[in-house]
């Protein structure tokens, strides 16, 4: 099952529920998804395993699986392929080799909850960047106590040309309207026996034709999940928990860049698929702040 946020028809209020593989959706007795992340894993599990009656099929739309004060963070250079790609693109190459082998990982802020886009919504690229790429990643969902609660999919969209020009431009390359996609929901960790051995598949379609596709596995990660979370929580607190994307092992060659209307699909076994159409921001994402009150107005690829 997946823990999801959703709206019914044109309702103004987002709800939280559990989505079965069959498509059956049953609401949970919490107001916000972040309420689950204030609990311990044991306490949240009791809530998740006591859902209400099913919502009629086809009468709901999924929203990004993050809300409240939950923050999204990301990890860098956690795969050998990522290290190689950063060295290829950067004018300051040594920093990536050094961080790959260092005891301290690269962690950076990615998004507040309201800026995140979900499955079936638009994802953004910068208009002032020549090279824009998807970064397909497994994301860890941790609660306020630093416990690993579940897993989701992240597209940590990135501007290679901006970061490559100078590593100090990383925030501009990573944090902008539409740059973070999460979804379709959160697979609770108690349902995933081997999270460090999951296959990740990604592809980009342009006019219905694949223009890039690759696969990797979390088994190839250079870092352990528990180490990444320990560093994130070492000197900070997250009252509504945090999502930590674990870095990408899938990076296109330097000749590739995303175009407007490309469709990016990321599939991670035991979690599902995250699909987004590309938009050159920021215009299509101005509604994200307003969608806090009117969630059905969120930008969709439909």
C-alpha positions, -999 to +999 in steps of 0.1 A: +000+000+000+009+037-003+001+064+021-012+093+000-026+128+001-057+133-021-087+155-029-122+143-039-136+161-070-135+198-064-131+197-026-111+225-011-095+203+016-068+177+011-072+144+029-048+115+038-054+079+030-040+045+021-040+034-015-040-003-023-025-018-054-061-025-066-068+013-066-090+012-035-084+043-014-094+045+023-090+076+043-070+079+076-081+096+108-056+124+105-060+160+092-025+162+076+000+137+064+026+155+086+005+144+116+018+109+110+054+122+110+050+137+145+043+101+158+068+074+163+069+047+136+050+024+159+023+050+166+019+060+130+016+023+120-014+019+143-031+048+125-022+036+090-035+001+097-069+014+109-084+032+078-120+042+072-144+031+044-133+032+008-136+063-013-156+057-046-132+047-074-123+075-098-135+103-076-102+114-062-069+130-074-036+124-057-015+153-044+022+154-035+029+133-004+042+161+018+025+190+037+027+211+068+062+220+080+078+189+064+110+199+045+125+182+015+163+178+015+186+161-009+219+143-010+247+148-036+274+126-051+262+093-035+268+072-066+299+068-087+280+079-118+270+111-101+306+118-091+317+113-127+289+135-141+297+164-117+334+162-126+325+163-163+303+193-160+322+214-134+348+240-137+359+231-101+363+193-103+381+184-071+352+192-048+331+164-061+359+138-058+366+149-023+329+148-011+324+114-026+351+099-003+346+122+027+330+110+060+305+139+058+280+137+029+268+165+008+233+175+020+213+205+008+179+220+012+156+213-018+120+225-011+093+235+013+062+213+012+039+238-007+064+240-036+066+203-043+047+189-073+032+154-074+026+125-098+007+137-129+016+174-124+040+196-142+077+197-133+099+227-140+132+236-157+149+270-156+146+293-186+182+307-180+199+273-181+213+255-211+214+220-196+185+208-174+182+172-164+160+149-143+176+133-113+157+101-104+161+092-067+148+071-039+137+095-011+136+086+026+107+099+047+117+104+083+096+114+112+102+141+138+122+116+159+146+108+131+132+074+124+128+061+089+090+060+083+088+052+046+101+056+010+089+077-020+102+087-054+119+121-060+128+139-092+154+163-080+154+183-112+187+201-117+204+228-139+237+212-148+250+244-166+244+266-135+260+243-110+288+235-134+297+271-138+304+274-100+295+250-072+284+280-051+255+284-075+240+250-063+209+267-046+200+283-079+206+251-098+184+231-074+158+254-058+133+271-080+096+267-090+087+232-101+121+217-094+110+190-069+086+162-077+076+136-051+052+107-054+029+090-060+028+082-023+048+069+007+055+032+010+058+024+047+091+011+057+076-020+074+065-032+040+099-030+023+123-057+036+154-046+016+152-009+008+189-008+000+184-032-030+157-015-051+158-011-089+153+024-103+142+029-139+139+063-156+130+075-191+123+107-209+098+108-238+097+135-264+068+135-289+060+099-278+096+086-284+121+077-258+151+101-259+168+088-227+164+058-205+186+042-179+184+019-148+203+015-116+199+001-081+201+015-046+226-013-040+252+008-059+249+037-034+282+048-018+263+059+014+241+041+039+206+055+045+211+056+083+243+077+078+225+102+056+197+106+081+221+109+110+239+138+094+206+155+085+193+153+121+226+158+138+223+195+143+187+203+133+151+195+143+122+187+120+089+190+139+069+176+110+096+152+098+117+155+066+120+139+032+157+132+023+163+123-014+193+100-015+211+112-047+210+099-083+229+072-101+212+081-134+227+111-152+223+117-190+254+126-211+263+163-214+247+164-249+212+158-233+189+185-219+152+185-211+128+203-234+094+218-227+066+190-229+091+162-224+075+135-201+097+122-174+088+088-158+106+073-128+098+038-115+112+023-083+102-012-074+079-017-045+070+021-046+055+028-080+059+054-107+062+092-108+054+108-141+056+145-149+055+167-180+082+194-183+073+231-183+097+260-186+090+280-154+081+299-135+047+308-150+029+275-146+039+272-110+027+306-097-005+288-086+013+265-062+010+290-033-027+296-040-033+258-042-028+256-005-064+268-002-077+255-035-058+222-042-077+212-074-061+242-092-026+226-091-009+224-125-017+190-141-003+174-173-038+163-183 
